[in-house]
Amino acid sequence: MRLPSLRPVHVAEWRERRLKEVLPASVLRDMNLLQSVLKVCRKDWGWLDSSPMKDVDRPPNPPPRRRRISQDEIDRVTLALGYDGGAPETASERVALAFLLALETAMRTSEILGMVWADVGEKSVTLPRTKNGDVRRVPLSARAREILALMPRGGDTVFEVDPATKDVLWRRARDASQIQDLHFHDSRAEAIWRLSKKLDVMELARMIGHRDIRSLMFYYNADPDELADRL
């Protein structure tokens, strides 16, 4: 269909077809991409008078994933990756240390695997290319510094593992350890849970790169009994 013929009803029909194929979160990402494309067509190129997305409802945002990671699961999956301490010697062991670093820093997988030594400081890591386009400095806990100190220097990146290899090795170890419904990316949420006990919401937002602090309030929903103990 040519752009001048595209109407909101067509986008809505496409949305309904996609919802039968994928989860609402995927449809939301698709609609965000489509909206950006149509915006360029309208504003920059003058191919549209108005956006066909303007009056199209979006699927509701899915509830936040509440998957916590226990210490037992951390021990089992790192052991399945072949890591039992010391400097890593294999790609699997480097994946294990990348997972442990994620639990300390709440960094995204792409940020960890893309780290280069030039950006690693004594107490922080500078991320020049983040998801939202900002440069971000991530403070390193004592444990995070210990993990990085174990990594051999000299490679193109700190962990010397590409995303595809990480995915294969992670899934293999997770399945071997018989852990259900655990994704590598769950380490970010678990780290945010832990950091919310140490940092206030503004400090946490700066550390993990969230512009909207409302999205972090989920992690500050303390149990009433816990709040009572603080009073």
N, C-alpha and C positions, 0 to 999 in steps of 0.2 A: 504494500500500500504506500502511495506517495504521501509525503508529509502534509501537503495542503488538504488531503482528504482525511487525515487522522483526527478522530474525535474522541472525547472522553469515554463514550460508550465502547469504543474499540479497545481502549486501554483497560476498561473494567472487565470486558469479556476475556481479554488475555490474562488479567489477574486471576479470574476464576479458574481458567484452565491450568495456570501454574500452581494454584493452591491444591489441585488434585494430584500434582506430581511431586511437589516438594513442600517442606515445612514453611510456615508463615515467615520465619526469620529470613529464609532464602528469598522469598517474594519481596520482602521489605528491601533487601539489598539490591535486588533487580530493579525495583521501582526507584530507588535512590540513584542508581546508575542511569536509568532511562531519563529521569528528571534532569540530571546534569547534562546529558546529551541534548535534550530538547531545549534546555536553557541556552546553550551555545547556539543552537539553530535559530532561536528567536532573537537573542541579544546581539550576537556577534555577526551572524551571517544574514539576518533578516529573512529567513526562509519561512518563519511562522509569525502570525500576528499575536497569538496567545498560545500558552502551553496547553496541550491536550490533557496534561496531568492535573490541571488546576482543580477540577471538581471531582476527582477520583479518590474515593476513600482508600486508606491503606489498611492492611490487616493489623489487628492489635499486636502490640509488642508482646513477645512471649515472656512469661515470668522469669526472673533471674535464676540461673542455675545455682542450686544450693549444695552442690557436691563438695563435701569436705574430704580431706585426705588424712588418714590416720598415720601415725608413726609406723605402725606395723606394715601398712601398704607401701610406705616410702622404703622401708628396709627390704621388703620382698621384691619390689621392682628394681631397685638398685642392685640387689644381689643377682637377680635374673639377668641384668645387663653386664654382669661379671665384675662389678666394682665392689671391693672390700677394703678400700683405703689406699692411700698413697697416690703417687703420680700415675695418670692414666697411660696405658700402653696400647689400647685398641679404640676403635671408633665407638664401640658399645660403652666402654668406660667413660669416654668423653661425653656421650649422651647422658649417662648417669650423673655426671658432674654438672652438665648444663641444667638438668632437672633440679638438682639441689640448689644451684644458683638462682633459678627461677623462684624457688620457694623462699629464698632470702630477700629477693629484690623486687618481685612482682613484674619483672621485665617480660615482654612478649617473646615468644619463640624466635621470631624473625630478628628481634633486637639482640638476643643473646648469640644466635648463630652468625649474625653479621658483625659482631664486635671485632675490632682490630686493636692491636696492642697500643697504637699511638693514642687511642682514646681512653685508655685505662690509666687512671691516676692512682695516687696512693690511697685515697679514701673515697673515690667516686669514679664513675664511668660517664663519659660524655657520649650521648647518642645524637649524632648529627642528622639522622634520617629516621624520624618516628612516624607512627601511623597518621597523626594529625598534622604532620609537616613541620612541627616545632623542633628546635634543638632542646634536648633535655639532659640534665645532669642527675644521675642516680647515685645517692649515697650508698656506700657499701658497709654492711655490718662486719663485725670481726669475723664471723663465719664465712661471709661472702669473700672477704679478703683472703682467708685461708684457702678457699676453693680455687681462686684465681692464681694463688701462689703455686698451686700444684700443676698448673698447665704449662707445658713446655713452650718456650718462645721460639720465634723464627718462622712461623707459618703465616699464610696470608690473613687468616682470621684466628681468633683466640682458640676456638674449639675445633676448627678444621673438620667440620661436618656439614654437609649440605642438607637442605630440608628434606629431600626425598629419602636420603639415607637415614636421617633421624626418624622419619615416619616408619620406615620398615623395621628398624631396630627396636623402636619403642613398642610397636604393636606386638612384635615377637616376644619381647620381654614381659609385657603386660599379660599376654595370653598364657605364657609359660608360668607366671606367678599366680594365675587363676584369680585375677582381680577383675571385678565386674564394673563396667561403665566408668572407666577412668581414662581421661584424655591428658596428654601432656599439658595442654593449655589450662587444665584445672589447677595447675600449680600457681597460676597468676591469681586466681580467686582465693586460693588458700593463703597465699602470701598477703593479699590485701586484708583478709580476715585477721591474720596475725599482726600485721602492721597497725591495724585500727586500734589495737590494744596499747600501742606505744606512741602513736602520733595523733594529733588532732586532725580534723577533716581537711583543713587548708594545707597542712604539711603533707598529708597523704596525697591530696590531689596534685600537688607540685611534684611529688616523688614519682607517681605512676603516670602522670600526663593526662589527667582528667580535667577537662575545662568546665564541666557541669558538676558541681559538688553534690547536686541532688541525687545523682546516680550512685554516690557513695554512701548515702544515708542508710541503705540496706545493711551495710556492714557495721553500723553503729546501733543496731537494734538490740541493745543489751536486755537480758532477762530482768524482769522487775526485782527478783531476789538479789541479782548481782548489783543492781543499782542501789538497793537497800543497804548492802554491805559497804557501799562507798559513802553513804550519808553519815 
